[in-house]
Amino acid sequence: MGRITLSLLVLATLSYAQVWTLHIGGMHCIACTLAVKKALLSVPGVQEAKVNFKNESATVTTDETVTLPMMQKAVEKTGYTATHVIQK
């Protein structure tokens, strides 16, 4: 029974994961990416953050409790901007 419960828990967690693509304004170097990544990971519910300064982007995996304003506020505290990129 323990394996079934764990499997269902993992599936439930995965089904609610959201992946966000953000445009990050103001990044110029690797240190910038580290600051933005640290800020995003500090948001409760953020599971993973991949930041690329060359593309000025971040790909963020979150649970369903995370909102765009939460991530924007965290990024803005570091001196950068974050806007949601809607993929078509």
C-alpha positions in Angstrom: 0.0 0.0 0.0 2.9 2.4 0.7 4.0 2.3 -2.9 0.6 3.0 -4.3 0.1 6.0 -2.0 3.5 7.4 -2.9 2.9 6.9 -6.6 -0.5 8.7 -6.4 1.1 11.5 -4.4 3.8 11.9 -7.1 1.2 11.8 -9.9 -0.9 14.4 -8.1 2.1 16.7 -7.6 3.1 16.4 -11.3 -0.3 17.0 -12.6 -0.5 20.4 -10.9 3.0 21.6 -12.0 3.0 24.8 -14.1 5.8 25.8 -16.4 6.2 29.6 -17.0 8.4 31.3 -19.5 9.4 34.8 -18.4 11.2 37.6 -20.1 13.7 39.0 -17.7 14.8 42.6 -18.4 18.1 44.1 -17.3 20.4 41.0 -17.2 23.9 41.4 -18.6 26.0 38.6 -17.1 26.2 35.3 -15.3 25.9 37.0 -11.9 22.6 38.5 -13.1 21.3 35.0 -13.8 22.3 33.8 -10.4 20.6 36.7 -8.7 17.4 36.1 -10.6 17.5 32.4 -10.1 17.9 32.8 -6.4 15.0 35.3 -6.3 12.7 32.9 -8.1 13.7 29.9 -6.0 12.8 32.0 -2.9 9.2 32.1 -3.9 7.2 29.4 -2.0 6.0 26.8 -4.6 8.7 27.4 -7.1 10.3 24.0 -7.8 12.9 24.8 -10.5 14.2 27.9 -12.2 16.4 28.0 -15.3 17.7 31.5 -16.2 19.5 32.4 -19.4 21.0 35.9 -19.7 21.7 35.7 -23.4 18.0 35.0 -24.2 16.9 37.3 -21.3 14.6 34.5 -20.2 13.7 32.2 -17.4 11.8 28.9 -17.4 10.1 28.3 -14.1 8.4 25.2 -12.8 5.9 25.9 -10.0 3.0 24.3 -8.2 -0.5 25.7 -8.6 -0.1 28.2 -5.7 2.4 30.4 -7.5 1.2 33.5 -9.4 2.9 35.7 -11.9 2.9 38.7 -9.5 4.6 36.6 -6.8 7.5 35.9 -9.2 7.6 39.4 -10.6 7.9 40.9 -7.1 10.8 38.6 -6.2 12.6 39.4 -9.5 12.0 43.2 -9.1 13.5 43.1 -5.6 16.8 42.2 -7.3 16.6 45.1 -9.8 15.3 43.3 -12.9 11.9 43.0 -14.5 9.9 39.9 -15.3 7.0 39.6 -17.8 5.2 36.5 -18.8 5.8 35.2 -22.3 2.6 33.7 -23.7 3.6 30.9 -26.1 1.5 30.4 -29.1 
